[in-house]
Amino acid sequence: MHSIRLDIQDNVFDKVIYFLNNLPKNDVKIIENNFIEEDWSHLESEIDKGLSSGISDKSHEEIINHIKRKYV
């Protein structure tokens, strides 16, 4: 038996799982890893855009909390 790791976008995840679930059960075992790494580095550009836009009067902490709610 072989193992692979797939990073699947949310918009196709259900289709991939549907396909895998229709393969013979004794040949395929699905083990979903729900672990999410807390890597906020991808949010830096969002924060910079918000802070430099000049249209927000929110504090830095309010902006961070809003972005975390949006992406987590």
N, C-alpha and C positions, 0 to 999 in steps of 0.2 A: 504494500500500500504506500502511496505517496502523499505528501502534505504540501499545500501551497498556501500562501497568504495573498489575499486580494484586498485592495483598497477600492471600494466601490462607492461611486457617487450615489447620493440619496435617490435621485430621479430614476436610477435603473436597478436599485437594490432589490425591490420586490420582484422584478422580472428575473433576475439572476437566481434568487431563492426559489421562485416558482420552477424554473428550469431544473435546478439541482434537486428539488423535492420530487420531481418526476423521474429521476433516474432510479435504478434498482436500489432498494434500501440496503441490501447486503453488500453492495459495491461502493456506496458513497455514504460517508458519515459527515454531517454538517455540524461543525462546532463554531458557533458565532462568538466572536470576541467583542464585547461591548466596552472594553477599556478605552477610555478617551484620555489622551495625554493633555495636560493643561499647558499647552504652548500658546501663549498669547502674542507671540512675536508677529503673527500675521495681522494683528489688529493695530500695530504701530502706525501704519499708513492711514488707517481710518481715524485714529486719534489726531494725527498731525493735520489731516484735512479738516477735521472739525475745529481744531484749535486755531488754525490759520485762516479759516473762512471769514471770521469776524462777524458771523451772523448769529452766533450762539452766545448767550449770556450765562450759560451753565458753568458750574465749576468743573475743574478737571475731574474730580471724583464723580460728579453726576454724569459726565460724559462716559467715563470708564464703566460705570454701572449700567448705563443704557446699552453700551456696546456688548457687554457681557450678557445681558438679558437677551439681546438680539441674536447672538451667535452661539449661546450655550444651550 
